[in-house]
C-alpha cells in the first residue's frame, strides 16, 4: 500500500519561551482554549484525516502528556490495529541516549517505521493550533512524486524569522530552506507538517546521526533534502498558530473570543477531541456578569468575567473581577479579588481582595525579560496568593508558593517571585505535585 | 466481601404525563441538568455504592436510552465481571408478551435474576433524580434482617398524584400502605426496593402472579407479616413523571445553594460526554443564573435557565426561566420564557414563546399543563414573529406551515398536519 497510514508527532519540546507554563509539562501538554491541550489539535487532525496509527515522540516532562493521552480513547485511538504509542527515549543494547534532536528522536524509533512497511511517513508537530486535512497534502506528495512535502503557511515577513522559511520555484518545488533566518526572504514558512518518502528519509537520518549536527528536522534534515531538489511545498491557506511564546499563546487564546473567530473551536465537521472531565455544566450565579468569555464544565462564576477563558473547575467568587485573563483548571478567585491580563495555571488560589496584574507594564520581567514584557502576569501552578496583596504586571509567581512566601506582601511590576530554596528554613524543594 | 447484589433498573415505562417530552423517549432518558439523562443518577448511585451488576429493563421507546448507555463506559460499567445489561422484552417460542407491568418484567427476566446468584436484589426506578448511598441501605437491610426494605421520601410539596403513604411503627417496620392518596410531606415509596433475593425469587415463581411489583409483590409481603422495613431517604429526591415535576426539579438546580449538589467531588454524576467546544458568551451576550453546557453560544441574554449542549442564543434574543435542550436555535430578537424546549427546535426571529399569565390550562391536558409552561417538542419550528402562549403544547416536528396564523393561544395544542388526519 502506498498511502500514508502512520504519523509521528514531535512532542518533546521544552518550550522555554512559554516561561512557567511549560516548566512542569511539555509544550504540547499546555492547556488551551478552555478544555484542550495543544496536542489535541494535531491528534484530532490526524484521526479526522483517517490516520489512526500514531507515535508520539516525547522526552521533556512526559507525565502530563502521558496522563492526557492515556490509551487514546478520546481520539478513538484505543485500537487493535494502530492506535497511539508514546515513544520515550529508552536504553538499548548498544545505543543509549536521550533524543539529541527531533531528527534523532525519529531515528532512534526507526524500528517503528520499518515495522509498518510504509512507503511514506507523516511527521507532525505537537505544538500548533490549526485544523488541517492531511489527505490533500499526502495526495499532492504522491501525485508529484516528491521525496518530501512540506505544508507551508503565509505569515507577515517580519514574523517569519521565528520559523523555517522556504523558497519555492514556479512549480511548487522548494529551492531553499532557511531555519529561523535573521532576514527572511519571504513570509512563506514551514508549518512543521511533513510527508517523507520513507527510504529517502531513512538515508538522510542515518547520515545525520553520524554527523555533528543539531539533529533537527528544520536545521539539518530538510535543508539536506532540499538540496536533492524533490521537496514540494504544499500551501495551506487557513489558520495556523504556533504556540511558541507567551504572547502568541495569550493572543491565540484571546482570538477565540472575537465575534467571528478566525479559528472557531466548534466545528462539527472537524471536531477537536480531548479527554473530558466529569464536571457539571458551567454554573453562572444569579449575580454573575459574564461578557465575551469562554466557560467550561465545572466552572462556577458568581463575580464578573470579561474577555477571559475559564478552564474546568475554575471558580470566580462574588465581587471578584477577571478581565482579559486565562484561568486554568480548579483555580479559585476569592471574593473581591481582581485578575487582569494574567495567566493563572491550575489550582492557583487567589486570596480575598488580592489584585493580580496592576499598574505599570513597561518594566519587563526581571527573570525572563525577553518573554515576559508585554504586560502579562503569570502565576504558576498551585500558587497561593495572600489576601489583599497587589501583584504588578510582567510579574511572575513561581508554582507552589504559599502565602508565607510573600514576605513583603505586594509584588511590583517586573518582579519574579521564586519559591524559597529548601534547607535552612526546613522547606522542601520537592514538587508538591508530581503531575500537572 | 460485600454481599453480591443485582440491581434492576426499571426504565421501560411510557411517561404518559410527559406528553411531547416523553413520546420519543422514556422518562429515564429525559435530558436533565444541562448535560445528563435522568438515568445517570441511578447508574452513578450504583457505581458509587460499589454495585456493578446492573440490568436495565427497557420497553417503551428504548433507542435513546440504549444509545446513551452503550456498553456502560461512562460509568465504568464495561466490565469483565458484571457490568450493565440492557433487558428489553423479547420474543420467545411460547408465551411471547410485552412486559405487562413491573412484576411481569421481573418474571420475564427470572433467568437473569437466577444467574446473578445475588443475595439481595435492588429494584429501582430509572426516572429518579436523587443521590442515594445504596451501600448504606444494604448494610441496614442486612442488620435488620429484612425481607424487603422500602426506601421512602417525603411526598413533594403539592403532589397529590396517587402515591400512597407508607405507614410504619416506631421502629421502622412497615405496617401497611393505605389505599388512599398521600398528603404532601408524608412518607411515600421512593421507588427503591431492596429485596432479599430468596424471597423475591420465590414470589416470581408463583403461578398467577399479578403484573405490578407494588400491588402484587410488595403489598402481599407486608400483609403476610414478613419483615418489611422502611428506610427514609433524607436527601433530595424527585421523580420525573410529569412535565411540572421535571420543570421544578430542573429549576431547583439554579438555587444559590441547590439541594442537589452536582459539584460534589465525592458523588459526581457520570454521563457520556460529547465532543464539543466549551460554552462561549460572545459579542453582547450576557448570561446569569444559569447552567450552560459545552457547545453553547450566547449572543443574547440568558437568565435563570438551563442550556444543554449546542444551544445558540442569537443577538437580541432572550431566554429566561426556561430549559432549552441540545442544538436548539433561538434566533434574533426571539423571547423564550417559562418554556421547556426540546432538542433541535428552531425559534424564529422575534417569536415569543411562553410567558405572561398562566391563564387557562391546556385544553387537552388540563391536569398536566396548567402552571403556565410552554412545551415545544423536538425539531419543531416556531415561525418568525409568532406568539406561543403559556400552557401551550407544540408537538414534535411541527413545521411553520402547521401554525394557523401567527399565534398559538394560551392553552392550545399545535400538531403537525399529517398527525392531525
Interface residues (C-beta under 8 A of the other chain):
Chain A: X33 X34 X35 X74 X256 X257 X259 X264 X265 X266 X271 X272 X273 X274 X276 X278 X279 X280 X281 X282 X283 X284 X285 X286 X287 X288 X289 X290 X291 X292 X293 X294 X295 X296 X297 X298 X300
Chain B: X33 X34 X35 X254 X256 X262 X263 X268 X269 X270 X273 X275 X276 X277 X278 X279 X280 X281 X282 X283 X285 X286 X287 X288 X289 X290 X291 X292 X293 X294 X295 X297 X304 X306 X307
